[in-house]
Amino acid sequence: MSDLEEFRARVEAFLAARYPRRPDALRHGQGDDSLVGAAFRDSDDEVGDLRRAREYQRALFDAGLAWLDGPVEYGGAGLGTAERRAFAEIVHRYEVPDLNGLLVGQHIVAPAVLAYGTAEQRARLLPALWSGDLVGCQLFSEPDAGSDLASLRTRARKVPGGWRVDGQKVWSSGAHLADVGELLARTSPDPDSRTRGLTMFLLDMKSPGVTVRPLRQMTGTAHFCEVFLDDVFVPDDAVLGEVGGGWAVANVSLTSERDNFGDGGADLFIRLLDRLVLLGREVGAAGDPDVRDRLADGYVRRLVTRVLPASLRTAAPEVAAVGASLVKLFATDADRRLARLALDVLGPSVTADTGAWGTYAWSQVVLGVHATRIAGGTDEIQRNILAERALGLPREPRPSR
């Protein structure tokens, strides 16, 4: 038996001992008709959902199955892409808890800690984030600095032993449940570059002066938050990377967030294409040539989305350098196309809950898919990155300071 076969058998045994299998075939009208993950789903027990996610994550961590490609010295398994794909394939056969509540800490905060953290920060935070002991959030965007992140206004001033931070952040996923926040603030002005003079901090979300307010979205959920920072003390050992070098740290997190949209990593939506095929049959639209053509297009895009991250790593250097932006643009556009097709197939049925299985559930996808085109940098930002860094086109005019 090969190493990969042994790994697959170990994953199968771990999951089979703890969780029920999903039905081998989807059927319209059977089971939960939800199409969105925890980030877009309204829950009556958000704290309980997170507790179950943390228990599942802890079990994975203890079994060496949590951080498959992470360094062994920080709790990772030291494995590669083949094992990650095998795990993703097998886990989808089982009814496991939704891990969306841990996604930011593991796929946005942790990569920055691994790349720029001190030895103490790595040893303390990485195992805790990947075991579910700590929940992370991202504190980047502001009311007046969303896509133009370098214009942020949150300030950190030096005081004995640390920093005092004042400002406001917004669109921070899961901040109301988080233990640690990755906080970008300006520590010094730089007349020559807006991206210099920014510093990244690891903020204890329970610190005095931190106020978190969930924001109700048009999906009906309140997963995103605004965070107010009023004279918050952050110790010197909470600086992540170099003082003034926060822009480079932020780019590690943003790149990882964008890359996570590929290969099914984000799990924001649940088997959209498969459910859309069933829906088309149920409502009599499957024979429509236009619907069939768009479903075939969706199938091809799903396959491309799965293989795109790995293939871009071996692309030409200028293309590989913007691979995360390509992955995000392609994956979110594929989901948008499926949401649009569902809207065309269902028509008015998607706007009101009639009690019919698998119809109104699509409203959460139609409304939620727009958030994916903003998270990690808008589509426009990604296109600018591709145009300027990969194609060498002139830079878009930037606003003056």
Residue pairs with C-beta under 8 A, 6 or more apart in sequence:
1 9
4 82
4 83
4 86
7 79
7 83
7 86
8 86
8 90
10 63
10 65
11 65
11 86
11 87
11 90
11 91
12 90
14 59
14 60
14 63
14 65
15 90
15 91
15 93
15 94
15 96
16 94
18 59
19 94
19 95
19 96
20 94
20 95
21 93
21 94
21 95
22 92
22 93
22 94
22 95
23 30
23 31
26 271
26 274
26 275
26 278
27 278
28 278
28 279
28 281
28 282
28 357
28 358
29 282
29 357
29 358
33 357
33 358
33 361
34 41
34 270
34 361
34 364
35 269
35 270
35 271
35 272
35 275
35 361
35 362
35 364
35 365
36 219
36 268
36 269
36 270
36 364
36 365
36 368
37 98
37 100
37 266
37 267
37 268
37 269
37 270
38 49
38 53
38 98
38 100
38 101
38 223
39 100
39 103
39 173
39 221
39 223
39 268
39 368
40 219
40 221
40 223
40 268
40 269
40 364
40 368
40 371
41 98
41 221
41 364
42 219
42 220
42 221
43 49
43 221
46 177
47 177
49 97
49 98
49 101
50 101
50 135
50 177
52 97
53 97
53 98
53 99
53 100
53 101
53 102
53 132
54 102
54 132
54 133
54 135
55 97
55 132
56 96
56 97
56 99
56 132
57 66
57 99
57 102
57 130
57 131
57 132
58 131
58 132
58 133
60 66
61 67
61 75
61 127
61 130
61 131
61 132
62 131
64 77
65 77
65 87
66 75
66 77
66 130
66 131
67 74
67 75
67 76
67 77
67 106
67 126
67 130
68 76
68 77
68 79
68 83
68 84
68 87
69 76
69 77
69 78
69 79
69 80
69 81
69 83
69 84
70 76
70 77
70 78
70 114
70 126
70 130
71 78
71 114
72 78
74 114
74 122
74 123
74 126
74 127
74 130
75 126
75 127
75 130
75 131
76 126
76 130
77 83
81 310
84 263
85 263
88 263
88 264
98 267
99 267
100 267
100 268
101 135
101 174
101 177
102 129
102 132
102 135
103 260
103 266
103 267
104 136
104 137
104 138
104 173
104 174
104 178
105 129
105 134
105 135
105 136
105 137
105 178
105 180
106 129
106 130
106 136
107 256
107 257
107 260
107 265
108 136
108 138
108 182
108 253
108 256
108 257
109 125
109 129
109 136
109 137
109 138
109 180
109 182
109 253
110 125
110 126
110 129
110 130
110 136
111 252
111 253
111 255
111 256
112 182
112 200
112 240
112 241
112 249
112 250
112 252
112 253
112 256
113 121
113 122
113 125
113 126
113 129
113 202
113 240
114 122
114 126
115 249
115 252
116 200
116 240
116 241
116 248
116 249
116 252
117 125
117 126
117 240
117 241
118 237
120 237
121 202
121 237
121 240
125 134
125 180
125 202
127 133
128 134
129 136
129 180
134 179
134 180
135 174
135 177
135 178
135 179
135 180
136 178
136 179
136 180
136 181
136 182
137 172
137 173
137 174
137 175
137 178
137 180
137 181
137 182
137 205
137 225
138 172
138 173
138 181
138 182
138 253
138 257
139 169
139 172
139 175
139 181
139 182
139 183
139 184
139 203
139 227
140 149
140 152
140 169
140 182
140 184
140 250
140 253
141 149
141 169
141 170
141 171
141 172
142 152
142 153
142 154
142 167
142 168
142 169
142 170
143 168
143 170
144 151
144 153
145 151
145 152
145 153
146 170
146 171
146 374
146 378
147 377
147 378
147 380
147 381
148 399
149 184
149 250
150 194
150 195
150 198
150 247
151 194
151 399
152 167
152 184
152 185
152 186
152 198
153 167
153 168
153 186
154 165
154 166
154 167
154 168
154 169
154 183
154 184
154 185
154 186
154 229
155 165
155 166
155 167
155 185
155 186
155 187
156 163
156 164
156 165
156 185
156 186
156 187
156 199
156 201
156 234
157 163
157 164
157 187
158 187
159 233
161 235
161 236
162 233
162 234
162 235
162 236
162 238
163 185
163 187
163 201
163 233
163 234
163 236
163 239
164 231
164 232
164 233
164 234
165 183
165 185
165 201
165 203
165 229
165 231
165 232
165 233
165 234
166 229
166 230
166 231
166 232
167 185
167 229
168 226
168 227
168 228
168 229
169 175
169 183
169 226
169 227
169 229
170 215
170 224
170 225
170 226
170 227
171 215
171 224
171 225
171 226
171 374
172 178
172 181
172 212
172 224
172 225
172 226
172 227
173 223
173 224
173 225
173 375
174 223
174 225
175 181
175 205
175 212
175 225
175 227
176 212
176 213
176 214
176 225
178 205
179 204
179 205
179 206
180 202
180 203
180 204
180 205
181 202
181 203
181 205
181 227
182 200
182 201
182 202
182 203
182 240
182 253
183 200
183 201
183 202
183 203
183 229
183 234
184 198
184 199
184 200
184 201
184 246
184 249
184 250
185 198
185 199
185 201
185 246
186 197
186 198
186 199
187 197
187 198
187 199
187 243
187 244
187 246
188 197
188 244
189 197
190 196
190 197
191 401
194 398
194 401
195 247
196 244
196 247
197 244
198 244
198 245
198 246
198 247
198 250
199 239
199 241
199 242
199 243
199 244
199 245
199 246
200 239
200 240
200 241
200 245
200 246
200 249
200 250
201 234
201 238
201 239
201 240
202 238
202 239
202 240
203 210
203 232
203 234
203 238
204 238
205 212
207 232
207 233
207 234
208 232
208 233
209 229
209 230
209 231
209 232
209 233
210 227
210 228
210 229
210 232
211 227
211 228
211 230
212 225
212 226
212 227
212 228
213 225
213 226
213 227
213 228
214 222
214 223
214 224
214 225
215 222
215 224
215 225
215 226
216 222
217 223
217 224
217 367
217 371
218 367
219 364
219 367
219 368
240 246
240 249
241 248
241 249
254 324
254 376
254 377
255 324
256 324
257 375
257 376
258 324
258 325
258 327
258 328
258 376
258 377
258 382
259 265
259 309
259 323
259 324
259 327
259 328
260 266
261 327
261 328
261 331
261 332
261 372
261 376
262 305
262 306
262 308
262 309
262 327
262 328
262 330
262 331
263 305
263 306
263 308
263 309
263 310
264 305
264 306
266 372
268 335
268 368
268 372
269 335
269 365
269 368
269 369
272 298
272 335
272 338
272 339
272 342
272 365
273 295
273 298
273 299
273 302
273 338
275 358
276 295
276 298
276 338
276 341
276 342
276 345
277 286
277 295
278 358
279 285
279 342
279 345
279 346
279 358
279 359
279 362
280 286
280 288
280 291
280 295
280 345
282 358
283 345
283 346
285 291
285 345
286 292
291 341
291 344
291 345
294 337
294 341
295 341
297 337
298 334
298 337
298 338
298 341
301 330
301 333
301 334
301 337
302 334
304 330
304 334
305 327
305 330
305 331
305 334
308 326
308 327
308 330
308 331
309 323
309 327
312 319
312 320
312 323
312 326
312 327
313 320
313 323
314 320
315 323
318 389
318 390
319 326
319 390
321 389
321 390
322 385
322 386
322 389
322 390
325 377
325 382
325 385
325 386
326 382
326 386
328 376
328 377
328 382
329 379
329 382
329 383
329 386
332 369
332 372
332 373
332 379
335 365
335 369
335 372
336 369
336 373
338 365
339 362
339 365
339 366
339 369
342 350
342 362
342 365
342 366
343 350
343 362
343 366
346 359
346 362
349 356
349 359
349 360
350 359
350 360
350 362
350 363
350 366
351 363
352 360
353 360
354 360
373 379
377 385
384 396
387 393
387 396
388 394
388 395
388 396
